[in-house]
């Protein structure tokens, strides 16, 4: 059976994240993003992993969609090959072997995609790839010369609340809050857990001189009237999580509930430009849990209504994190974009990206090598699912998110310094 697009992408990820030096991985990551965008655009249609079916559709159509998407696939392979050549020229003694493996994978991918390229117009996908590559290269070089990731100080490592301030009460309080948000069986427990986690995190940061105003606990207070509204509508059915999809929320009620819950999830993720006001770190996974456990099953219609606002907020956070070289924040922002798209692939993409963002923040600077490679490999594997979710809801925003993701890898992957929180 012929290999599909997703297995080809996985092979490219495995080869691209293993090359040395870090500069080669940065180049290869941009190629992976291009391939992932093309893969995700095809994945929106059923049976899209069948190259023969895509080729037949491309041959019988004059739509530029096939030329551009196939061009993105071709661009991804070519950029990964360029990264491999860079690794051979500039890498350490062990680099050529890994680079040759990536070249071999790229050659196999190109050979596999050759029929699709021919049926998509032959030279037209190559022209589309060049049209994307030229401005992207110019922009990347310009931003690299500005050196945002080199100028700004590195993010401090995160720690469990109470550990730095030596407060057992804060440590236990945050643990109970996190467990309530992540595992609580009732909406009230989830909301209370989020509030407790936000409060204990703020108290710990204040004791360490990192915060003065409890912005996040104040925002979390909006969950109290939201819970009251949900409980009033639910009545005797209650608000246990398994029955949330069955509660008859009206369209107006869904919109009223979805907005505050979505805003609280966004605040817990600590996205740019309010990343100095709302911390991320250990709180970010709790924001993802709030969305997946309460918002998505309870008020899907309300989330769909506010989708343009939420996706735009996520894309803005992604671009801001990319420009300032904050790779962990970029992962959190792309996770929020995937959540806001509310597609079948949203949950796995958000969970993987959220775990990647947390991993990048936890890993100390002295031991980043292998840990960072693993984190960025996981992020790359999640990209097709995140972009596919985005394409099902907001196409233009998803394309901007793709550009922001490539820029985030370019400014963040194993740079010497990163931005302040």
C-alpha positions in Angstrom: 0.0 0.0 0.0 1.5 3.4 -0.9 2.6 5.6 2.0 0.4 8.5 2.8 1.2 12.2 3.6 1.1 11.8 7.4 3.7 9.0 7.6 5.9 10.9 5.2 5.7 13.9 7.5 6.5 11.8 10.6 9.6 10.5 8.8 10.6 14.1 8.0 10.1 15.2 11.6 12.3 12.3 12.9 15.1 13.3 10.6 14.8 17.1 10.9 14.9 17.2 14.7 18.0 15.0 14.9 20.4 17.1 12.7 23.2 19.2 14.1 23.9 22.1 14.7 20.9 24.0 16.1 20.9 26.3 13.1 20.2 23.4 10.9 17.3 22.4 13.1 15.9 25.9 12.9 16.0 25.7 9.1 14.5 22.3 9.1 11.6 23.3 11.4 10.5 26.0 8.9 10.4 23.3 6.3 8.3 21.1 8.6 5.8 23.9 9.1 5.4 24.4 5.3 4.8 20.6 4.8 2.4 20.5 7.8 0.3 23.4 6.4 0.0 21.7 3.1 -0.8 18.4 4.7 -3.4 20.0 7.0 -5.1 21.7 4.1 -5.5 18.4 2.3 -6.5 16.7 5.5 -9.7 18.7 5.7 -11.2 16.6 3.0 -12.1 12.9 3.6 -9.6 10.4 2.3 -6.9 13.1 2.0 -4.1 10.8 3.0 -4.5 8.8 -0.2 -2.0 10.4 -2.6 -3.6 8.6 -5.6 -7.0 10.2 -4.8 -5.4 13.6 -4.3 -3.5 13.2 -7.6 -6.7 12.3 -9.5 -8.5 15.3 -8.0 -5.6 17.6 -8.9 -5.4 16.3 -12.5 -9.1 17.0 -13.1 -9.2 20.4 -11.5 -7.8 23.8 -12.5 -8.1 25.2 -8.9 -5.0 26.9 -7.6 -5.7 25.1 -4.3 -3.8 22.0 -5.5 -0.9 23.9 -7.0 -0.4 25.9 -3.8 -0.8 23.0 -1.4 1.5 20.7 -3.4 3.9 23.6 -3.6 4.0 23.8 0.2 4.8 20.1 0.4 7.6 20.5 -2.1 8.9 23.5 -0.2 9.0 21.6 3.0 11.1 18.8 1.4 13.5 21.3 -0.2 14.0 23.3 3.0 14.7 20.1 5.0 17.2 19.1 2.3 18.9 22.6 2.7 19.1 22.0 6.4 20.8 18.7 5.9 23.3 20.3 3.6 24.0 23.0 6.2 24.5 20.3 8.8 27.1 18.5 6.5 29.0 21.7 6.0 28.8 23.3 9.5 27.9 20.5 11.9 30.1 18.5 14.4 31.8 15.3 13.3 28.7 13.2 13.9 26.4 15.5 12.0 26.9 14.1 8.4 25.4 10.8 9.3 22.2 12.4 10.6 22.1 14.8 7.7 22.4 12.0 5.2 19.5 10.3 6.9 17.4 13.4 6.5 18.5 13.7 2.8 17.5 10.2 2.2 14.1 10.8 3.8 13.7 13.9 1.7 14.6 12.0 -1.4 12.1 9.3 -0.6 9.4 11.9 0.1 10.1 13.7 -3.2 10.0 10.4 -5.1 6.7 9.5 -3.4 5.2 12.9 -4.2 6.4 13.0 -7.8 3.1 11.8 -9.3 1.1 14.4 -7.3 3.5 17.1 -8.4 3.1 16.1 -12.0 -0.7 16.0 -11.8 -0.8 19.4 -9.9 0.7 21.1 -12.9 4.4 20.1 -13.0 6.3 23.4 -12.7 3.3 25.3 -11.1 3.8 23.8 -7.6 7.5 24.7 -7.8 6.5 28.3 -8.7 4.1 28.4 -5.8 6.9 27.1 -3.5 9.2 29.9 -4.7 6.5 32.5 -4.3 6.2 31.5 -0.6 9.9 31.0 0.0 11.2 34.3 -1.3 9.3 36.6 1.1 9.6 34.2 3.9 13.4 34.0 3.6 13.7 37.8 3.4 11.5 38.2 6.5 13.4 35.6 8.4 16.8 37.1 7.6 15.6 40.6 8.6 14.2 39.3 11.9 17.3 37.3 12.6 19.5 40.3 12.1 17.4 42.1 14.7 18.2 39.3 17.0 15.3 39.4 19.4 16.2 36.1 21.0 19.8 37.1 21.4 19.2 40.5 23.0 16.6 39.7 25.6 17.4 37.9 28.9 16.4 34.2 29.3 13.1 33.3 30.9 13.6 32.1 34.5 12.7 28.5 35.1 9.3 27.8 36.7 8.9 26.1 40.0 6.1 24.6 42.0 4.4 27.3 44.1 5.6 27.1 47.7 9.0 25.6 46.7 10.8 28.8 46.3 9.0 30.6 49.2 9.2 27.5 51.5 5.5 27.5 52.2 3.9 24.1 52.6 0.4 25.7 52.6 1.0 27.2 49.2 2.4 24.0 47.8 -0.5 21.9 49.0 -3.0 24.6 48.0 -1.7 24.7 44.4 -1.7 20.8 44.3 -5.3 20.7 45.4 -6.3 23.4 43.0 -4.6 21.7 40.1 -6.2 18.3 40.9 -9.6 19.9 41.2 -9.3 21.6 37.8 -7.8 18.6 36.0 -9.7 15.7 37.7 -12.7 17.2 39.4 -16.0 15.5 38.5 -18.2 18.6 38.8 -18.1 22.1 37.2 -18.1 23.7 40.7 -15.0 21.7 41.7 -13.2 22.6 38.4 -14.0 26.3 38.8 -12.9 26.3 42.5 -9.7 24.4 41.7 -8.8 27.0 39.0 -9.4 29.9 41.5 -7.4 28.2 44.2 -4.5 27.5 41.8 -4.5 31.1 40.6 -4.6 32.4 44.1 -1.8 30.2 45.5 0.4 30.9 42.5 -0.1 34.7 43.0 0.7 34.5 46.7 3.9 32.5 46.0 5.0 35.0 43.3 4.3 37.9 45.6 6.4 36.4 48.4 9.2 36.0 45.9 8.8 39.6 44.7 7.5 38.7 41.2 3.9 40.0 41.4 2.0 42.8 43.1 -1.5 42.7 41.8 -3.6 39.5 41.7 -4.7 39.9 38.1 -5.3 36.3 37.3 -7.3 35.5 40.6 -9.4 38.6 39.8 -10.2 37.3 36.3 -11.0 33.9 37.7 -13.7 35.4 39.9 -15.9 35.7 36.8 -16.3 31.9 37.0 -18.5 32.4 40.1 -21.5 34.1 38.3 -20.9 31.8 35.4 -21.3 28.8 37.6 -24.5 30.3 39.1 -25.9 30.8 35.6 -25.1 27.3 34.5 -26.5 25.8 37.7 -29.7 27.8 37.4 -30.3 26.6 33.9 -29.3 23.0 34.7 -31.6 22.8 37.6 -32.0 19.3 39.0 -29.8 17.8 36.3 -26.8 19.3 38.1 -23.4 20.2 36.7 -21.5 17.0 36.8 -19.2 16.8 33.8 -20.7 13.7 32.1 -24.2 15.4 31.8 -22.9 18.7 30.5 -23.7 17.9 26.8 -27.3 17.1 27.8 -28.1 20.4 29.6 -30.5 22.5 27.4 -28.5 25.7 27.3 -30.2 28.2 24.9 -28.0 29.8 22.2 -28.0 33.1 24.1 -27.0 31.3 27.3 -24.2 29.4 25.5 -22.8 32.7 24.2 -23.0 34.2 27.8 -21.2 31.2 29.3 -18.6 30.7 26.5 -17.1 34.2 26.6 -16.1 34.3 30.3 -14.9 30.7 30.3 -12.9 31.2 27.1 -11.4 34.4 28.5 -10.3 32.6 31.7 -8.7 29.8 29.7 -6.9 32.4 27.6 -5.7 34.2 30.8 -4.4 31.0 32.3 -2.3 30.4 29.2 -0.6 33.7 29.7 -0.5 34.8 26.0 1.2 37.9 24.6 0.6 40.9 24.9 -0.5 40.3 28.5 2.1 37.7 29.3 3.5 40.0 32.0 0.1 40.3 33.6 -1.0 36.7 33.4 1.8 34.1 34.1 1.8 30.8 32.2 4.1 27.9 33.4 2.2 25.4 35.5 -1.1 27.3 35.1 -1.2 26.9 31.3 -2.3 23.2 31.3 -5.2 24.2 33.7 -6.5 26.6 31.1 -6.5 23.8 28.5 -8.2 21.5 31.0 -10.9 24.2 31.6 -11.6 24.4 27.9 -11.7 20.7 27.2 -13.5 19.6 30.3 -16.2 22.4 30.6 -16.4 24.8 27.7 -16.3 22.4 24.8 -18.8 19.8 26.0 -21.2 22.4 27.6 -21.4 25.3 25.2 -20.0 24.3 21.7 -22.4 26.7 20.0 -21.2 29.6 22.2 -17.6 28.8 21.4 -18.5 28.7 17.7 -20.0 32.2 18.0 -16.9 33.7 19.7 -14.5 31.6 17.5 -13.2 34.6 15.4 -12.4 36.5 18.6 -10.6 33.6 20.3 -8.7 32.5 17.2 -7.5 36.1 16.6 -6.4 36.3 20.2 -4.4 33.1 19.9 -2.8 34.1 16.6 -1.9 37.5 18.1 -0.2 35.7 21.0 1.6 33.4 18.7 3.0 36.1 16.5 4.1 38.2 19.6 5.8 35.2 21.1 7.5 34.4 17.9 8.8 37.9 17.5 10.2 37.9 21.0 11.7 34.4 20.8 9.5 32.8 23.4 9.1 29.3 22.1 7.1 28.0 25.1 4.6 30.8 24.8 4.3 30.1 21.0 3.3 26.5 21.8 0.7 27.7 24.3 -0.7 30.2 21.8 -1.0 27.6 19.0 -2.7 25.3 21.5 -5.3 28.0 22.1 -5.8 28.4 18.4 -6.4 24.7 18.1 -8.9 24.8 21.0 -10.7 27.8 19.6 -11.1 26.0 16.2 -13.2 23.3 18.1 -12.5 20.5 15.5 -12.0 16.8 16.1 -8.2 17.2 16.1 -8.3 20.2 18.5 -7.9 18.2 21.7 -4.8 16.1 20.8 -3.1 19.1 19.2 -3.7 21.3 22.3 -2.6 18.6 24.7 0.6 17.9 22.9 1.4 21.6 22.4 0.5 22.4 26.0 2.9 19.7 27.2 5.6 21.0 24.9 5.2 24.5 26.2 5.4 23.3 29.8 8.4 21.2 29.0 10.3 24.1 27.4 9.7 26.2 30.5 10.7 23.5 33.0 13.9 22.4 31.3 16.8 24.4 32.8 19.2 26.1 30.4 22.2 24.0 31.3 20.5 20.7 30.1 18.5 21.9 27.2 20.0 19.9 24.4 18.2 16.6 24.2 15.2 17.9 26.2 14.6 20.7 23.7 15.0 18.5 20.7 12.4 16.2 22.1 10.0 19.1 22.9 10.3 20.6 19.5 9.8 17.1 17.9 6.6 16.8 19.8 5.5 20.3 18.7 6.3 19.4 15.1 4.2 16.2 15.3 1.3 18.2 16.6 1.4 20.8 13.9 -0.7 19.0 11.2 -3.5 18.4 13.8 -3.4 22.1 15.0 -3.5 23.5 11.4 -6.2 21.0 10.3 -8.4 22.2 13.2 -7.7 25.8 12.2 -8.5 25.3 8.6 -11.9 23.9 9.5 -12.8 27.2 11.1 -10.7 30.2 10.1 -8.5 29.7 7.0 -6.8 33.2 6.9 -6.0 33.1 10.6 -4.6 29.6 10.3 -2.3 30.7 7.5 -1.0 33.5 9.7 -0.6 31.0 12.5 1.5 28.9 10.2 3.8 31.8 9.4 4.0 32.6 13.1 4.9 29.1 14.0 7.7 29.0 11.5 9.0 32.3 12.9 8.7 30.9 16.4 11.0 28.0 15.5 13.4 30.3 13.8 13.7 32.7 16.8 13.4 30.2 19.6 15.0 26.8 18.9 18.0 26.6 21.2 18.9 30.2 21.1 21.3 31.5 23.6 18.8 33.8 25.3 15.1 34.4 25.4 12.7 37.1 26.4 11.7 38.1 29.9 8.4 37.0 31.3 
